[in-house]
Amino acid sequence: MSFHYTTDRAITVDQFIALLSKTSLGVRRPLHDRSRLDAMLKHANLLGTAWDGDQLIGVARALTDFAYCCYLSDLAVDEAYQRCGIGKALIALLQEQIHPEAKIILLSAPKAVDYYPHLGFEQHPSAWTIRADQGLR
């Protein structure tokens, strides 16, 4: 199969929702909140996409300073296209856009914890999160 990868093609909220709905990541994203999804797309400063013709089949959405770190917030591949190397190709596409020594950082979806070590990612023991509804103490 031949797919097209790019960082130069914007996607619509509808395309983003349609793709996320075809992945296990969809249940972890606010698919019912179009304005949040729109903001997620608008404020990401690096977006890699994978296409089968005109069909969006994969997204790597990231926030980065392009020099030191790149937070890969979403890596989503249509389940019908998984195990074709698309996720790996999307990560490589992001790596091409950032400094060679910049780290890619991510929080794995529970169903993907075994995927990232296969690509060479190392688990970091001191990552921390705080829920929006929790607030600071």
C-alpha positions as CSV (number, residue, x, y, z in Angstrom):
1,M,0.0,0.0,0.0
2,S,1.2,3.5,-0.8
3,F,0.3,6.3,1.5
4,H,1.1,10.0,1.4
5,Y,2.5,11.8,4.5
6,T,2.7,15.5,5.0
7,T,3.0,18.3,7.6
8,D,1.6,20.9,5.1
9,R,-2.0,19.9,4.9
10,A,-4.5,21.2,7.5
11,I,-7.4,19.1,8.5
12,T,-11.0,20.0,9.5
13,V,-12.6,19.2,12.8
14,D,-15.0,16.8,10.9
15,Q,-12.0,14.9,9.5
16,F,-10.4,14.8,13.0
17,I,-13.6,13.5,14.6
18,A,-14.1,10.9,11.8
19,L,-10.5,9.6,12.3
20,L,-10.6,9.6,16.1
21,S,-13.9,7.7,15.9
22,K,-12.0,4.9,14.1
23,T,-9.4,4.5,16.8
24,S,-9.2,3.5,20.4
25,L,-8.0,7.1,21.1
26,G,-11.5,8.4,20.3
27,V,-13.0,7.4,23.6
28,R,-10.2,9.4,25.4
29,R,-10.9,12.7,23.4
30,P,-13.8,15.1,23.6
31,L,-15.5,14.1,20.3
32,H,-18.7,15.8,21.4
33,D,-17.0,19.2,21.9
34,R,-16.3,20.6,18.4
35,S,-14.9,23.9,19.8
36,R,-12.3,22.1,22.0
37,L,-11.3,19.9,19.0
38,D,-11.1,22.9,16.8
39,A,-8.8,24.6,19.5
40,M,-6.7,21.4,19.7
41,L,-6.1,21.6,16.0
42,K,-5.5,25.3,15.8
43,H,-3.0,25.4,18.7
44,A,-1.0,22.4,17.8
45,N,2.1,23.8,16.1
46,L,3.1,20.6,14.3
47,L,0.6,18.3,12.6
48,G,1.6,15.2,10.6
49,T,-1.0,13.5,8.5
50,A,-1.3,10.3,6.6
51,W,-3.6,9.9,3.6
52,D,-4.9,7.1,1.4
53,G,-5.9,9.2,-1.6
54,D,-8.2,11.8,-0.1
55,Q,-9.0,9.8,3.0
56,L,-7.3,10.9,6.3
57,I,-6.0,7.7,7.8
58,G,-3.6,9.0,10.5
59,V,-2.6,12.0,12.5
60,A,0.3,12.9,14.7
61,R,-0.6,16.2,16.6
62,A,2.2,17.8,18.5
63,L,3.2,20.9,20.5
64,T,6.9,21.7,20.2
65,D,9.6,24.3,20.5
66,F,11.4,22.5,17.5
67,A,14.7,22.7,19.4
68,Y,14.5,20.8,22.7
69,C,11.3,18.9,23.0
70,C,8.2,17.8,21.1
71,Y,5.1,16.7,23.0
72,L,3.2,14.2,20.8
73,S,-0.3,14.7,22.1
74,D,-2.2,12.5,19.6
75,L,-1.0,9.6,17.5
76,A,-4.1,8.1,15.8
77,V,-4.3,5.7,13.0
78,D,-7.6,4.3,11.6
79,E,-7.9,0.8,12.9
80,A,-8.5,-0.5,9.4
81,Y,-4.9,0.7,8.5
82,Q,-3.1,-0.3,11.7
83,R,0.0,-2.6,11.5
84,C,1.0,-1.0,8.2
85,G,3.8,1.2,9.6
86,I,1.7,4.4,9.5
87,G,2.2,5.4,13.2
88,K,6.0,4.8,12.9
89,A,6.1,6.9,9.6
90,L,4.1,9.7,11.3
91,I,6.6,9.9,14.2
92,A,9.5,9.8,11.8
93,L,7.8,12.7,9.9
94,L,7.7,14.8,13.1
95,Q,11.3,13.9,13.8
96,E,12.3,15.4,10.4
97,Q,10.7,18.7,11.4
98,I,12.5,19.2,14.8
99,H,16.2,19.4,15.9
100,P,18.0,16.1,15.7
101,E,18.6,16.2,19.5
102,A,15.0,17.2,20.4
103,K,13.1,14.5,22.4
104,I,9.7,13.4,21.5
105,I,7.6,13.0,24.7
106,L,4.2,11.4,25.0
107,L,1.7,9.9,27.4
108,S,0.6,6.5,26.0
109,A,-3.0,5.5,25.8
110,P,-3.5,2.3,27.8
111,K,-4.0,0.1,24.8
112,A,-0.7,1.4,23.2
113,V,1.7,0.9,26.1
114,D,3.4,-2.1,24.3
115,Y,3.6,-0.2,21.0
116,Y,6.1,2.5,21.9
117,P,8.9,0.4,23.3
118,H,8.8,-1.6,20.0
119,L,9.8,1.7,18.3
120,G,12.6,2.5,20.7
121,F,10.8,4.8,23.1
122,E,12.0,4.5,26.7
123,Q,9.5,4.7,29.6
124,H,10.2,7.7,31.9
125,P,9.6,7.0,35.6
126,S,8.9,10.6,36.7
127,A,6.2,11.9,34.4
128,W,3.4,13.8,36.3
129,T,-0.1,14.9,35.4
130,I,-2.8,16.9,37.1
131,R,-6.5,16.6,36.1
132,A,-8.2,19.9,35.1
133,D,-10.9,19.3,37.8
134,Q,-8.4,18.6,40.5
135,G,-6.6,22.0,40.7
136,L,-3.5,22.7,42.8
137,R,-3.3,22.1,46.5
